[in-house]
Amino acid sequence: MPVPEYDLVVIGAGVVGSALAREFTLRGRSVALVDARSDVGDATSKANTAILHTGFDATPGTTESRLVARGYRLLSDYAAKAGIPVEPLGALLVAWDDEQLAALPGLAEKAAANGYHETRLLDPAELARREPHLGPGALGALEVPGESIICPWTTTLAFATEAVRHGAELLLGHTVTGAEPGAGHTVLHTDRGPVRARSVVNAAGLGSDHVHAMFGHESFTITPRRGQLIVFDKLARSLVNHILLPVPTKMGKGVLVSPTVYGNVMLGPTAEDLTDRSATESTEDGLAMLREKGNRIVPALLREEVTTIYAGLRAATEFGDYQISFHPDQRYVCVGGIRSTGLTSSLAIAEYVGAELAGWPGEAMPGPRADVVPPQMPYLGQVDVRPAEDAELIAKDRAYGEIVCFCERVSRGEIRDALHSEIAPSTVEGLRRRTRAGMGRCQGFYCGAVVSRMVDEGADAPVKAEAVK
Ligand SMILES: Cc1cc2nc3c(=O)[nH]c(=O)nc-3n(C[C@H](O)[C@H](O)[C@H](O)COP(=O)(O)OP(=O)(O)OC[C@H]3O[C@@H](n4cnc5c(N)ncnc54)[C@H](O)[C@@H]3O)c2cc1C
């Protein structure tokens, strides 16, 4: 069988790899987006805190600080066009002791050094007015009005869908096991056969150092840094008005309390350096630590029901910056070590790499097409009207009025659309990320069986009334 050949192969279909694949297809390249997993966005990109960062607290002068700030603008604009839910709630960095209070003006200066000038100091009275459920003892806060919450699942899916729509081939279930870089092209070995490309971009997240080594480079090592989170019921939503951030430490942004675009409230994440790159389980210690911190920030939150817990692994390295490097002699780019901010910076990383690659001898890529309309994503947020509440839509197609998941108000029409979409889910979990079916307070207890049957039998399987009672 002939070996498939592309202008570019992107390894890793997380939010970063999907943004890269989109960028290259919009520049007219033939692209394969390769991932070991069975779905896009199935690794770190599905399990983060879903904040669209302004980049106010990045280390000034780093690649990360530049790309987060640029990514914030690009993704805000893209999300508005693609229907990705974003809520610009703003963040409050709350000081709980004198040392933290003294650090706030320095953080405002750091924000300004990052080009973000909208921060403002709040005194305890204003803080209490803005966040009446905050625990006792808060001494003040720094307000960062631009910080926003976003849906991470539809973000990755939108990029990948747009890439596929413009011709990218999605090679899921392909683990890259080796690379043979040559003068004119590279042969990538996968467990499903070889793939050839003129250029290769490594966006393999937690595996980015391993892929880097396949090209003979050993300039960084990934240390998976686990972040565990607790998601509280939607009844807790009225307790929190902003993203409540701690004053950051060297280990990261610390434990936050934040609403989600789905109407829940989230507490986390932890920051634990591990060696196991698959350790996404939650632990008793981790959850106890979160509960203790959360109890100080918003005590009433801890009395609310927990909907779910989850954990993600940041691709941390021994360096304080992204590990993006260009190797034109091998026609290879490493986009590794994209740790705590990759969701926000994804489009900016893609823009940066695309522009750099376009300058390589022989590449001569045109700029990205400006005339394309992003795909319209299914709306998973709480602020706008969901299909199951849209009488006009239901009048046109009654499938949108047939509710399958009552907790999240997901209709058969939405599940059908997801199963018919360009990147259809092959698992119940994948369907959950596209529709939120089974993500509500009952966690699929009532709708689980019917949702599984729809995934197994296909989009047009009827919803039996008794199955959803
Ligand atoms: C707890 C937590 C909170 C976070 N909060 C935020 C936040 O609020 N805002 C924000 O902007 N960012 C946040 N982040 C960071 C953000 O989630 C990541 O930076 C981003 O998801 C990284 O995307 P990625 O595409 O690089 O990696 P991934 O999503 O991990 O994708 C990499 C892909 O590469 C594939 N792969 C690896 N090796 C191979 C191989 N050999 N062959 C084939 N495929 C391979 C994997 O299967 C995977 O799908 C957070 C991260 C965590 C863990």
PDBQT file of the ligand as one rigid body, heavy atoms in Angstrom, charges set to zero:
ROOT
HETATM    1  C1  LIG A 501      -5.509  21.365  35.839  1.00  0.00    +0.000 C 
HETATM    2  C2  LIG A 501      -5.221  22.211  34.630  1.00  0.00    +0.000 A 
HETATM    3  C3  LIG A 501      -5.742  23.487  34.546  1.00  0.00    +0.000 A 
HETATM    4  C4  LIG A 501      -5.492  24.269  33.426  1.00  0.00    +0.000 A 
HETATM    5  N1  LIG A 501      -6.127  25.467  33.311  1.00  0.00    +0.000 NA
HETATM    6  C5  LIG A 501      -5.997  26.181  32.177  1.00  0.00    +0.000 A 
HETATM    7  C6  LIG A 501      -6.737  27.369  32.007  1.00  0.00    +0.000 A 
HETATM    8  O1  LIG A 501      -7.554  27.722  32.850  1.00  0.00    +0.000 OA
HETATM    9  N2  LIG A 501      -6.528  28.102  30.879  1.00  0.00    +0.000 N 
HETATM   10  C7  LIG A 501      -5.640  27.722  29.930  1.00  0.00    +0.000 A 
HETATM   11  O2  LIG A 501      -5.456  28.462  28.972  1.00  0.00    +0.000 OA
HETATM   12  N3  LIG A 501      -4.952  26.563  30.051  1.00  0.00    +0.000 NA
HETATM   13  C8  LIG A 501      -5.124  25.786  31.134  1.00  0.00    +0.000 A 
HETATM   14  N4  LIG A 501      -4.449  24.615  31.280  1.00  0.00    +0.000 N 
HETATM   15  C9  LIG A 501      -3.482  24.234  30.257  1.00  0.00    +0.000 C 
HETATM   16  C10 LIG A 501      -4.114  23.668  29.012  1.00  0.00    +0.000 C 
HETATM   17  O3  LIG A 501      -5.143  22.740  29.330  1.00  0.00    +0.000 OA
HETATM   18  C11 LIG A 501      -3.009  22.980  28.217  1.00  0.00    +0.000 C 
HETATM   19  O4  LIG A 501      -1.947  23.875  28.041  1.00  0.00    +0.000 OA
HETATM   20  C12 LIG A 501      -3.500  22.539  26.860  1.00  0.00    +0.000 C 
HETATM   21  O5  LIG A 501      -4.666  21.745  26.970  1.00  0.00    +0.000 OA
HETATM   22  C13 LIG A 501      -2.407  21.756  26.172  1.00  0.00    +0.000 C 
HETATM   23  O6  LIG A 501      -2.892  21.317  24.934  1.00  0.00    +0.000 OA
HETATM   24  P1  LIG A 501      -2.009  20.404  24.038  1.00  0.00    +0.000 P 
HETATM   25  O7  LIG A 501      -2.727  20.291  22.741  1.00  0.00    +0.000 OA
HETATM   26  O8  LIG A 501      -0.609  20.890  24.038  1.00  0.00    +0.000 OA
HETATM   27  O9  LIG A 501      -1.948  19.007  24.803  1.00  0.00    +0.000 OA
HETATM   28  P2  LIG A 501      -2.984  17.811  24.917  1.00  0.00    +0.000 P 
HETATM   29  O10 LIG A 501      -4.381  18.269  25.022  1.00  0.00    +0.000 OA
HETATM   30  O11 LIG A 501      -2.475  16.930  25.994  1.00  0.00    +0.000 OA
HETATM   31  O12 LIG A 501      -2.843  17.073  23.518  1.00  0.00    +0.000 OA
HETATM   32  C14 LIG A 501      -1.687  16.340  23.159  1.00  0.00    +0.000 C 
HETATM   33  C15 LIG A 501      -2.130  15.152  22.346  1.00  0.00    +0.000 C 
HETATM   34  O13 LIG A 501      -0.966  14.483  21.865  1.00  0.00    +0.000 OA
HETATM   35  C16 LIG A 501      -1.263  13.110  21.774  1.00  0.00    +0.000 C 
HETATM   36  N5  LIG A 501      -0.012  12.357  21.738  1.00  0.00    +0.000 N 
HETATM   37  C17 LIG A 501       0.979  12.346  22.662  1.00  0.00    +0.000 A 
HETATM   38  N6  LIG A 501       1.964  11.524  22.272  1.00  0.00    +0.000 NA
HETATM   39  C18 LIG A 501       1.582  11.014  21.068  1.00  0.00    +0.000 A 
HETATM   40  C19 LIG A 501       2.183  10.086  20.159  1.00  0.00    +0.000 A 
HETATM   41  N7  LIG A 501       3.382   9.527  20.381  1.00  0.00    +0.000 N 
HETATM   42  N8  LIG A 501       1.506   9.748  19.036  1.00  0.00    +0.000 NA
HETATM   43  C20 LIG A 501       0.284  10.306  18.787  1.00  0.00    +0.000 A 
HETATM   44  N9  LIG A 501      -0.310  11.174  19.603  1.00  0.00    +0.000 NA
HETATM   45  C21 LIG A 501       0.333  11.527  20.731  1.00  0.00    +0.000 A 
HETATM   46  C22 LIG A 501      -2.093  12.843  23.022  1.00  0.00    +0.000 C 
HETATM   47  O14 LIG A 501      -2.897  11.695  22.858  1.00  0.00    +0.000 OA
HETATM   48  C23 LIG A 501      -2.909  14.113  23.148  1.00  0.00    +0.000 C 
HETATM   49  O15 LIG A 501      -4.211  13.981  22.613  1.00  0.00    +0.000 OA
HETATM   50  C24 LIG A 501      -4.662  23.786  32.385  1.00  0.00    +0.000 A 
HETATM   51  C25 LIG A 501      -4.138  22.500  32.473  1.00  0.00    +0.000 A 
HETATM   52  C26 LIG A 501      -4.441  21.709  33.570  1.00  0.00    +0.000 A 
HETATM   53  C27 LIG A 501      -3.935  20.300  33.623  1.00  0.00    +0.000 C 
ENDROOT
TORSDOF 0
